[in-house]
Amino acid sequence: MMHHLLTISLINESGYVMGDTEKRFLLRLSQQLYEKLAAEATEKNKSVNAYIVSLLEDAEGDTNFEHRQFIGRAIAGKDIYVESGLVMVSGIYYRYLIDDNSHVDKRARYTVIEANGNILTLRKIKE
């Protein structure tokens, strides 16, 4: 079985090095997989390296802890602390944004529609 050794440079499409440093490593690919990746990269007008990096970036996507744990979760308005700009979810405080920039209704319920780091975006649940 023939394998290709490919040196991968983790640089995104904008040309910025991921993580401020370039990491290179060897990746063993079967001939069949390499040819498939090369064809797809050509279709997208990218090098094989750039194409693999874009696949890795896309796969990383929204799989952070907050996203997996909180998207779709319902939160009581009483757990949103306007004065401090924090919301409590599962005993942990997060910063928050309301998706339509409305004022917090302490009697309403909200759902988490986005999580980005320690900031949750909330939407009021219409009753």
Backbone as a chain_set.jsonl record, in Angstrom:
{"seq": "MMHHLLTISLINESGYVMGDTEKRFLLRLSQQLYEKLAAEATEKNKSVNAYIVSLLEDAEGDTNFEHRQFIGRAIAGKDIYVESGLVMVSGIYYRYLIDDNSHVDKRARYTVIEANGNILTLRKIKE", "coords": {"N": [[0.841, -1.176, 0.0], [0.652, 2.139, -0.903], [1.697, 5.16, 0.578], [1.26, 8.652, 1.198], [3.344, 11.177, 2.436], [2.648, 14.037, 4.062], [3.293, 17.348, 4.798], [1.797, 19.36, 7.085], [0.793, 22.656, 7.461], [-0.492, 24.736, 9.813], [-2.298, 27.084, 8.899], [-4.705, 29.549, 8.45], [-7.358, 30.39, 6.014], [-7.131, 33.12, 5.624], [-4.516, 33.59, 5.766], [-3.363, 33.86, 8.201], [-1.414, 32.581, 10.792], [-2.409, 29.842, 12.631], [-3.006, 30.042, 16.068], [-0.891, 31.744, 16.467], [1.58, 30.619, 16.037], [3.26, 28.546, 13.754], [2.551, 25.222, 13.219], [3.998, 22.317, 12.21], [3.575, 19.073, 10.889], [3.889, 15.582, 10.064], [1.705, 13.716, 8.02], [0.275, 10.677, 7.383], [-1.191, 9.384, 4.55], [-3.386, 7.308, 2.681], [-2.997, 6.394, -0.763], [-5.399, 6.558, -2.176], [-7.017, 8.205, -0.487], [-5.453, 10.535, -0.47], [-5.59, 11.258, -3.196], [-8.316, 11.803, -3.426], [-8.588, 13.99, -1.633], [-6.837, 15.781, -2.901], [-8.17, 16.202, -5.336], [-10.547, 17.417, -4.43], [-9.447, 19.688, -3.242], [-8.377, 20.963, -5.483], [-10.746, 21.559, -6.861], [-11.709, 23.53, -5.197], [-9.873, 25.435, -5.542], [-7.542, 25.442, -3.931], [-4.537, 24.648, -2.128], [-3.518, 21.313, -1.198], [-2.733, 21.27, 1.466], [-3.887, 23.714, 2.473], [-6.549, 23.082, 2.055], [-6.965, 20.851, 3.758], [-6.477, 22.084, 6.229], [-8.644, 23.88, 6.231], [-10.752, 22.042, 6.388], [-10.266, 20.98, 8.933], [-10.617, 23.288, 10.51], [-13.344, 23.782, 10.008], [-14.446, 21.48, 11.105], [-13.87, 21.85, 13.759], [-15.497, 23.98, 14.486], [-18.471, 24.765, 16.248], [-18.032, 23.346, 18.695], [-17.36, 23.77, 21.316], [-17.223, 23.522, 24.919], [-19.256, 25.059, 26.207], [-21.069, 25.413, 24.12], [-21.919, 22.767, 23.545], [-23.08, 22.078, 25.994], [-25.063, 24.022, 26.602], [-26.673, 25.122, 24.527], [-29.956, 25.692, 23.577], [-30.93, 25.324, 26.108], [-33.242, 26.161, 28.681], [-33.69, 29.101, 30.598], [-34.497, 30.724, 33.591], [-35.787, 34.013, 33.966], [-35.202, 35.16, 36.417], [-32.684, 34.251, 36.963], [-30.979, 35.85, 35.629], [-28.791, 38.433, 35.977], [-29.002, 41.633, 35.844], [-27.667, 43.89, 36.834], [-24.977, 43.115, 37.165], [-24.476, 42.054, 34.727], [-24.48, 39.345, 34.283], [-25.386, 35.87, 33.894], [-26.707, 33.009, 35.47], [-25.966, 29.689, 34.921], [-26.412, 26.382, 35.478], [-25.131, 26.69, 37.946], [-22.885, 28.19, 37.32], [-21.514, 31.32, 36.461], [-22.032, 33.361, 33.641], [-21.279, 35.794, 31.128], [-23.726, 37.659, 29.292], [-25.807, 38.228, 26.386], [-28.749, 39.68, 25.076], [-30.637, 38.605, 22.403], [-32.28, 40.391, 20.909], [-31.698, 42.794, 22.019], [-33.425, 43.66, 24.011], [-34.872, 44.62, 27.211], [-34.323, 42.742, 30.21], [-36.767, 40.499, 31.265], [-37.795, 39.572, 34.255], [-39.768, 37.734, 34.877], [-40.031, 36.147, 32.713], [-39.009, 33.364, 30.582], [-35.956, 32.273, 29.135], [-34.033, 31.161, 26.323], [-30.938, 29.626, 25.502], [-29.26, 30.566, 22.683], [-26.835, 30.782, 21.485], [-23.383, 30.206, 22.129], [-20.374, 31.569, 22.98], [-17.326, 31.275, 23.972], [-17.149, 32.663, 27.138], [-19.549, 33.96, 26.892], [-22.978, 34.029, 26.581], [-25.685, 33.981, 24.321], [-28.952, 34.985, 24.608], [-32.447, 34.302, 24.112], [-35.704, 35.484, 24.47], [-38.348, 33.396, 25.445], [-41.302, 33.069, 23.823], [-44.527, 33.133, 25.136]], "CA": [[0.0, 0.0, 0.0], [1.449, 3.357, -1.008], [1.256, 6.265, 1.435], [1.864, 9.964, 0.981], [3.688, 11.945, 3.621], [2.253, 15.409, 3.791], [3.575, 18.27, 5.885], [0.657, 20.252, 7.26], [1.037, 23.927, 8.136], [-1.787, 25.191, 10.298], [-2.51, 28.482, 8.529], [-6.076, 29.636, 7.95], [-7.513, 30.917, 4.662], [-6.732, 34.523, 5.585], [-3.065, 33.648, 5.794], [-2.876, 34.001, 9.562], [-0.98, 31.326, 11.383], [-3.287, 29.468, 13.729], [-2.343, 30.024, 17.36], [0.26, 32.635, 16.382], [2.784, 29.89, 15.654], [2.973, 27.532, 12.749], [2.873, 23.865, 13.649], [4.125, 21.405, 11.075], [3.691, 17.667, 11.244], [3.702, 14.666, 8.941], [0.436, 13.006, 8.027], [0.302, 9.559, 6.437], [-2.464, 9.203, 3.857], [-3.383, 6.309, 1.616], [-3.016, 6.994, -2.103], [-6.798, 6.836, -2.512], [-7.462, 9.374, 0.271], [-4.72, 11.695, -0.97], [-6.149, 11.65, -4.499], [-9.63, 12.405, -3.171], [-8.347, 15.319, -1.062], [-6.22, 16.622, -3.93], [-9.218, 16.577, -6.292], [-11.43, 18.379, -3.768], [-8.681, 20.926, -3.08], [-8.309, 21.584, -6.808], [-12.077, 22.121, -7.123], [-11.876, 24.723, -4.369], [-8.745, 26.311, -5.857], [-6.683, 25.497, -2.749], [-3.53, 23.597, -2.022], [-3.977, 20.222, -0.344], [-2.513, 21.729, 2.83], [-4.914, 24.703, 2.828], [-7.842, 22.4, 2.079], [-7.036, 20.06, 4.988], [-6.619, 23.032, 7.336], [-10.026, 24.379, 6.235], [-11.597, 20.957, 6.9], [-10.065, 20.918, 10.38], [-11.268, 24.458, 11.104], [-14.79, 23.57, 9.932], [-14.798, 20.412, 12.043], [-13.774, 22.403, 15.103], [-16.762, 24.688, 14.566], [-19.094, 25.147, 17.508], [-18.04, 22.191, 19.578], [-16.783, 24.061, 22.618], [-17.983, 22.991, 26.051], [-20.47, 25.834, 26.419], [-22.01, 25.136, 23.032], [-22.488, 21.427, 23.729], [-23.835, 21.982, 27.232], [-26.081, 25.016, 26.899], [-27.544, 25.528, 23.425], [-31.317, 25.198, 23.726], [-31.32, 25.237, 27.514], [-34.139, 27.218, 29.16], [-33.185, 29.799, 31.782], [-35.474, 31.627, 34.201], [-35.372, 35.415, 33.998], [-34.657, 35.481, 37.742], [-31.268, 33.86, 36.991], [-30.227, 36.843, 34.856], [-28.46, 39.531, 36.88], [-28.797, 42.797, 34.982], [-26.69, 44.802, 37.442], [-23.609, 42.634, 36.932], [-24.346, 41.584, 33.347], [-24.197, 37.913, 34.328], [-26.473, 34.905, 33.976], [-26.241, 31.781, 36.096], [-26.38, 28.46, 34.25], [-25.838, 25.213, 36.17], [-24.27, 27.137, 39.033], [-21.731, 28.933, 36.806], [-21.896, 32.624, 35.924], [-21.567, 33.713, 32.296], [-21.758, 37.057, 30.574], [-24.817, 37.349, 28.377], [-26.405, 39.209, 25.484], [-30.11, 39.339, 24.666], [-30.527, 38.66, 20.94], [-32.939, 41.561, 20.317], [-31.295, 43.939, 22.848], [-34.512, 44.095, 24.887], [-34.601, 44.553, 28.646], [-34.594, 41.434, 30.798], [-38.043, 40.318, 31.956], [-37.503, 38.604, 35.318], [-40.828, 36.725, 34.93], [-39.99, 35.354, 31.475], [-37.982, 32.333, 30.432], [-35.074, 32.526, 28.0], [-33.297, 29.998, 25.835], [-29.598, 29.93, 25.01], [-29.215, 30.301, 21.239], [-25.445, 30.787, 21.03], [-22.368, 30.246, 23.176], [-19.067, 31.919, 22.433], [-16.47, 31.466, 25.136], [-17.943, 32.83, 28.355], [-20.69, 34.825, 26.586], [-24.141, 33.315, 26.072], [-26.724, 34.808, 23.71], [-30.247, 34.501, 25.068], [-33.657, 34.759, 23.417], [-36.904, 35.333, 25.287], [-39.29, 32.396, 24.955], [-42.644, 33.653, 23.73], [-45.535, 32.236, 25.735]], "C": [[0.89, 1.244, 0.0], [0.848, 4.457, -0.135], [1.944, 7.546, 0.987], [2.203, 10.551, 2.331], [3.454, 13.399, 3.276], [2.615, 16.246, 4.997], [2.448, 19.28, 5.939], [1.11, 21.498, 8.006], [-0.318, 24.475, 8.545], [-1.929, 26.698, 10.108], [-3.916, 28.574, 7.965], [-6.126, 30.317, 6.595], [-7.066, 32.365, 4.531], [-5.219, 34.685, 5.606], [-2.495, 33.831, 7.185], [-2.518, 32.638, 10.112], [-1.872, 31.038, 12.578], [-2.489, 29.427, 15.021], [-1.065, 30.833, 17.391], [1.578, 31.924, 16.093], [2.381, 28.825, 14.651], [3.427, 26.185, 13.272], [2.899, 22.984, 12.417], [4.23, 19.984, 11.603], [3.435, 16.823, 10.003], [2.399, 13.906, 9.118], [0.505, 11.907, 6.979], [-1.099, 9.36, 5.875], [-2.336, 8.085, 2.84], [-3.426, 7.051, 0.282], [-4.438, 7.422, -2.466], [-7.302, 8.087, -1.787], [-6.758, 10.635, -0.215], [-5.309, 12.184, -2.291], [-7.512, 12.313, -4.338], [-9.461, 13.824, -2.627], [-7.761, 16.273, -2.096], [-7.261, 17.091, -4.943], [-10.158, 17.618, -5.688], [-10.728, 19.721, -3.582], [-8.605, 21.681, -4.399], [-9.639, 22.239, -7.159], [-12.29, 23.431, -6.377], [-10.735, 25.719, -4.566], [-7.844, 26.538, -4.639], [-5.596, 24.444, -2.877], [-4.108, 22.494, -1.132], [-3.835, 20.631, 1.116], [-3.619, 22.688, 3.269], [-6.289, 24.049, 2.926], [-8.0, 21.582, 3.363], [-7.202, 20.973, 6.195], [-8.05, 23.561, 7.395], [-10.996, 23.304, 6.732], [-11.486, 20.85, 8.42], [-10.738, 22.088, 11.084], [-12.781, 24.286, 11.11], [-15.242, 22.515, 10.939], [-14.761, 20.907, 13.477], [-15.049, 23.154, 15.426], [-17.211, 25.076, 15.948], [-19.143, 23.984, 18.48], [-17.387, 22.489, 20.912], [-17.723, 23.568, 23.718], [-19.3, 23.724, 26.227], [-21.512, 25.526, 25.35], [-22.686, 23.782, 23.242], [-23.418, 21.368, 24.93], [-25.074, 22.868, 27.287], [-27.01, 25.412, 25.761], [-28.908, 24.867, 23.597], [-31.799, 25.111, 25.158], [-32.212, 26.419, 27.886], [-33.604, 27.78, 30.474], [-34.28, 30.724, 32.292], [-34.913, 33.042, 34.217], [-34.758, 35.814, 35.329], [-33.185, 35.097, 37.869], [-30.387, 34.78, 36.154], [-30.033, 38.064, 35.749], [-28.036, 40.744, 36.061], [-27.685, 43.691, 35.52], [-25.251, 44.404, 37.131], [-23.386, 42.184, 35.496], [-24.052, 40.098, 33.254], [-25.484, 37.098, 34.355], [-25.9, 33.639, 34.599], [-26.842, 30.581, 35.364], [-25.651, 27.308, 34.931], [-24.827, 25.622, 37.234], [-23.039, 27.909, 38.607], [-22.226, 30.235, 36.2], [-21.237, 32.867, 34.573], [-22.027, 35.124, 31.979], [-22.851, 36.708, 29.582], [-25.152, 38.537, 27.485], [-27.828, 38.741, 25.238], [-30.166, 39.574, 23.166], [-31.197, 39.871, 20.315], [-32.672, 42.844, 21.115], [-32.412, 44.472, 23.733], [-34.065, 44.017, 26.343], [-34.983, 43.172, 29.163], [-35.928, 41.475, 31.533], [-37.828, 39.21, 32.979], [-38.552, 37.494, 35.406], [-40.8, 35.792, 33.725], [-38.962, 34.236, 31.575], [-37.219, 32.634, 29.156], [-34.436, 31.213, 27.574], [-31.936, 30.46, 25.324], [-29.558, 29.569, 23.529], [-27.794, 30.286, 20.688], [-24.531, 30.843, 22.24], [-21.033, 30.516, 22.515], [-18.152, 32.237, 23.603], [-17.328, 31.573, 26.38], [-19.13, 33.77, 28.141], [-21.8, 33.986, 25.961], [-25.109, 34.315, 25.457], [-28.062, 34.17, 24.036], [-31.375, 35.074, 24.225], [-34.849, 34.476, 24.327], [-37.83, 34.316, 24.627], [-40.675, 33.022, 24.976], [-43.66, 32.653, 24.254], [-46.904, 32.538, 25.225]], "O": [[1.787, 1.364, 0.834], [-0.367, 4.653, -0.118], [3.06, 7.524, 0.468], [1.421, 10.431, 3.274], [4.005, 13.918, 2.305], [2.272, 15.88, 6.121], [2.174, 19.973, 4.96], [1.738, 21.403, 9.061], [-1.196, 24.657, 7.701], [-1.71, 27.481, 11.032], [-4.294, 27.781, 7.103], [-5.106, 30.766, 6.074], [-6.666, 32.795, 3.449], [-4.707, 35.797, 5.477], [-1.28, 33.945, 7.347], [-3.242, 31.663, 9.913], [-2.065, 31.898, 13.437], [-1.409, 28.838, 15.064], [-0.229, 30.621, 18.27], [2.602, 32.586, 15.92], [1.28, 28.278, 14.714], [4.565, 26.034, 13.718], [1.923, 22.92, 11.669], [4.877, 19.722, 12.616], [2.846, 17.285, 9.026], [2.04, 13.506, 10.226], [0.766, 12.183, 5.808], [-2.065, 9.191, 6.619], [-1.291, 7.932, 2.207], [-3.848, 8.206, 0.22], [-4.652, 8.512, -2.997], [-7.945, 8.939, -2.402], [-7.386, 11.684, -0.357], [-5.503, 13.385, -2.482], [-7.823, 13.277, -5.038], [-10.113, 14.754, -3.102], [-8.147, 17.44, -2.158], [-7.24, 18.248, -5.364], [-10.524, 18.588, -6.352], [-11.346, 20.773, -3.747], [-8.753, 22.902, -4.428], [-9.664, 23.348, -7.693], [-12.97, 24.331, -6.869], [-10.639, 26.718, -3.852], [-7.437, 27.663, -4.351], [-5.722, 23.48, -3.633], [-5.073, 22.72, -0.403], [-4.727, 20.363, 1.921], [-4.222, 22.493, 4.324], [-7.097, 24.417, 3.777], [-9.06, 21.617, 3.989], [-7.987, 20.669, 7.093], [-8.617, 23.682, 8.481], [-11.962, 23.623, 7.426], [-12.486, 20.653, 9.11], [-11.359, 21.91, 12.132], [-13.436, 24.606, 12.102], [-16.301, 22.65, 11.553], [-15.53, 20.442, 14.318], [-15.62, 22.992, 16.505], [-16.447, 25.641, 16.731], [-20.202, 23.677, 19.028], [-16.908, 21.575, 21.583], [-18.88, 23.24, 23.458], [-20.347, 23.095, 26.381], [-22.698, 25.394, 25.65], [-23.907, 23.676, 23.124], [-24.438, 20.68, 24.889], [-26.047, 22.512, 27.951], [-28.06, 25.998, 26.022], [-29.009, 23.649, 23.744], [-32.977, 24.845, 25.394], [-31.966, 27.546, 27.456], [-33.131, 27.044, 31.34], [-34.919, 31.427, 31.509], [-33.722, 33.249, 34.451], [-33.899, 36.694, 35.383], [-32.505, 35.563, 38.783], [-29.194, 34.525, 35.988], [-31.004, 38.656, 36.22], [-26.884, 40.868, 35.644], [-26.86, 44.19, 34.756], [-24.408, 45.261, 36.865], [-22.249, 41.958, 35.083], [-23.455, 39.634, 32.283], [-26.533, 37.578, 34.785], [-24.772, 33.241, 34.31], [-28.058, 30.473, 35.211], [-24.421, 27.268, 34.955], [-23.792, 24.976, 37.401], [-22.217, 28.257, 39.454], [-23.241, 30.254, 35.504], [-20.047, 32.612, 34.387], [-23.041, 35.59, 32.498], [-22.901, 35.584, 29.083], [-24.825, 39.684, 27.789], [-28.089, 37.539, 25.195], [-29.778, 40.645, 22.7], [-30.733, 40.348, 19.279], [-33.341, 43.856, 20.909], [-32.355, 45.623, 24.165], [-33.03, 43.433, 26.666], [-35.867, 42.516, 28.611], [-36.181, 42.38, 32.329], [-37.695, 38.042, 32.614], [-38.271, 36.425, 35.948], [-41.473, 34.761, 33.72], [-38.164, 34.172, 32.511], [-37.774, 33.187, 28.206], [-34.317, 30.277, 28.365], [-31.807, 31.557, 24.78], [-29.791, 28.42, 23.155], [-27.564, 29.837, 19.566], [-24.866, 31.454, 23.255], [-20.61, 29.794, 21.612], [-18.196, 33.335, 24.158], [-18.14, 30.69, 26.658], [-19.662, 34.319, 29.106], [-21.595, 33.319, 24.947], [-25.328, 35.387, 26.02], [-28.285, 32.986, 23.782], [-31.276, 36.18, 23.694], [-34.986, 33.384, 24.879], [-38.069, 34.361, 23.421], [-41.159, 33.451, 26.023], [-43.659, 31.483, 23.871], [-47.869, 31.883, 25.62]]}, "num_chains": 1, "name": "protein.A"}
